[in-house]
Amino acid sequence: MKVSEILKNSSLLIDTEVSIDGIFVMKRGVGYFIESKDCRDNIDEAIFIDYPDLEKYMAPRIPGLAGGHYGYCNNATVVGVLKKEKSQSFKYSLICIKFFTVYLHGDAMAVLP
């Protein structure tokens, strides 16, 4: 599903497993999914990826962007459980991540499992 579809139907999807196809962004150690690269700074329309030390986990496995604010800003797919986020930054988060793939130059690179 696209991020916009999940946000539109969030009341029906809370506490269920969802698959998201979108853009994965890592900004200053915070990872989240957005609809398109144009939305990369609009966290009101983003889904937080709740995975401890995600940036440290990804760094040796997936090459990131050099310099700038963004460590990653790539097409990606993730599967996890949608939750209502309790922080003030994001409205929703994805927990219990069981599949996560980032695409670099058309090549699929597995983050998880």
Secondary structure, DSSP 4 states (H G I P E B T S, - for coil): --HHHHHHTHHHHTTSEEEEEEEEEEETTEEEEESSGGGTT-GGG-EEE--TTHHHHHTTTS----SSSEEEEEEEEEEEEEEE--SSS-SEEEEEEEEEEEEETTEEEEEE-
